[in-house]
Amino acid sequence: MMKWFAFLLLFGCLIQQPATAQRRQKSEDAEQLGRAIDYFSSGKYHEALLIFQKLDKAYELNPRFKAYMGVCHYYEWNYEQATRYFDTVIDSLGAYAPHERSFYYFADAESHFNLGHYQKCIPLYEKQLELCYDNEKGDAWYRIGFSYMFLEDWENAYNAFRHALSCYENYRNTPDLHARITQIRKMLPGIKAKLE
């Protein structure tokens, strides 16, 4: 009887140990996730990315955290990696605030733009335009204009640059943008000449 009792006690301890270790690991991982979010919020994208990647391997993080990973890659100038993350999750982020989604579209579009994927970035900038503030629209139209220009679609380039100029003049006519406003004003006649 005593041997049987000792066996049950030992068996119970063996079963409980993995469960306790598993709970401890999950608690540590939850703490790591909190640390990653803190790093992300304070602009320490490299540090956040390292933790997010580790946790993603262990748990398959949700789309929002994958978008955070895309943002980290974007700020690290790893545009190819950024587009991989954004392109896989961006359509599943509809529940989040419009301005947050606007930034994801912008970062994805900018990543594609910097990679020379002009056909891919235009619809992303257009989605951003639906969600962003008025004072942010000029930048999206400006990039759309260049995308169309690089694709030699002069009519759409002309219209996009006109929209960019209007947005800059109405919402962000600040000293830091005077050079860009002047640039657009000088580009428009040249682009119009291509249409004739």
Solvent accessible surface area in square Angstrom, and as a share of the most:
residue,aa,sasa,rsa
1,M,198,0.88
2,M,153,0.68
3,K,176,0.74
4,W,149,0.52
5,F,124,0.52
6,A,56,0.43
7,F,110,0.46
8,L,87,0.43
9,L,109,0.54
10,L,110,0.55
11,F,101,0.42
12,G,36,0.35
13,C,64,0.38
14,L,99,0.49
15,I,99,0.50
16,Q,110,0.49
17,Q,120,0.53
18,P,84,0.53
19,A,40,0.31
20,T,48,0.28
21,A,48,0.37
22,Q,114,0.50
23,R,147,0.54
24,R,139,0.51
25,Q,88,0.39
26,K,114,0.48
27,S,72,0.47
28,E,85,0.38
29,D,13,0.07
30,A,66,0.51
31,E,110,0.49
32,Q,45,0.20
33,L,43,0.22
34,G,33,0.32
35,R,94,0.34
36,A,0,0.00
37,I,60,0.31
38,D,95,0.49
39,Y,64,0.24
40,F,33,0.14
41,S,88,0.57
42,S,76,0.49
43,G,37,0.36
44,K,101,0.43
45,Y,48,0.18
46,H,90,0.40
47,E,72,0.32
48,A,0,0.00
49,L,10,0.05
50,L,99,0.49
51,I,22,0.11
52,F,0,0.00
53,Q,57,0.25
54,K,118,0.50
55,L,6,0.03
56,D,25,0.13
57,K,181,0.77
58,A,70,0.54
59,Y,94,0.36
60,E,123,0.55
61,L,19,0.09
62,N,73,0.38
63,P,52,0.33
64,R,77,0.28
65,F,31,0.13
66,K,32,0.14
67,A,0,0.00
68,Y,31,0.12
69,M,1,0.00
70,G,0,0.00
71,V,4,0.02
72,C,0,0.00
73,H,7,0.03
74,Y,30,0.11
75,Y,96,0.36
76,E,65,0.29
77,W,196,0.69
78,N,62,0.32
79,Y,45,0.17
80,E,82,0.37
81,Q,70,0.31
82,A,0,0.00
83,T,6,0.04
84,R,136,0.50
85,Y,44,0.17
86,F,0,0.00
87,D,70,0.36
88,T,108,0.63
89,V,8,0.05
90,I,15,0.08
91,D,130,0.67
92,S,69,0.44
93,L,2,0.01
94,G,54,0.52
95,A,101,0.79
96,Y,59,0.22
97,A,58,0.45
98,P,75,0.47
99,H,68,0.30
100,E,41,0.18
101,R,50,0.18
102,S,3,0.02
103,F,65,0.27
104,Y,7,0.03
105,Y,20,0.08
106,F,44,0.18
107,A,0,0.00
108,D,0,0.00
109,A,0,0.00
110,E,13,0.06
111,S,0,0.00
112,H,6,0.02
113,F,23,0.10
114,N,71,0.36
115,L,61,0.30
116,G,34,0.33
117,H,62,0.28
118,Y,50,0.19
119,Q,129,0.57
120,K,118,0.50
121,C,0,0.00
122,I,11,0.05
123,P,69,0.44
124,L,24,0.12
125,Y,0,0.00
126,E,74,0.33
127,K,93,0.39
128,Q,8,0.03
129,L,20,0.10
130,E,129,0.58
131,L,34,0.17
132,C,12,0.07
133,Y,126,0.48
134,D,66,0.34
135,N,73,0.37
136,E,49,0.22
137,K,51,0.21
138,G,2,0.01
139,D,37,0.19
140,A,0,0.00
141,W,57,0.20
142,Y,15,0.06
143,R,63,0.23
144,I,2,0.01
145,G,0,0.00
146,F,29,0.12
147,S,0,0.00
148,Y,40,0.15
149,M,40,0.18
150,F,99,0.41
151,L,64,0.32
152,E,124,0.56
153,D,50,0.26
154,W,59,0.21
155,E,108,0.48
156,N,61,0.31
157,A,0,0.00
158,Y,37,0.14
159,N,51,0.26
160,A,2,0.01
161,F,0,0.00
162,R,124,0.45
163,H,90,0.40
164,A,0,0.00
165,L,25,0.13
166,S,51,0.33
167,C,17,0.10
168,Y,1,0.00
169,E,64,0.29
170,N,104,0.53
171,Y,112,0.42
172,R,61,0.22
173,N,82,0.42
174,T,56,0.33
175,P,113,0.71
176,D,113,0.58
177,L,13,0.07
178,H,93,0.42
179,A,80,0.62
180,R,72,0.26
181,I,5,0.03
182,T,61,0.36
183,Q,71,0.31
184,I,0,0.00
185,R,123,0.45
186,K,156,0.66
187,M,36,0.16
188,L,21,0.10
189,P,86,0.54
190,G,44,0.42
191,I,8,0.04
192,K,95,0.40
193,A,64,0.50
194,K,121,0.51
195,L,76,0.38
196,E,164,0.74
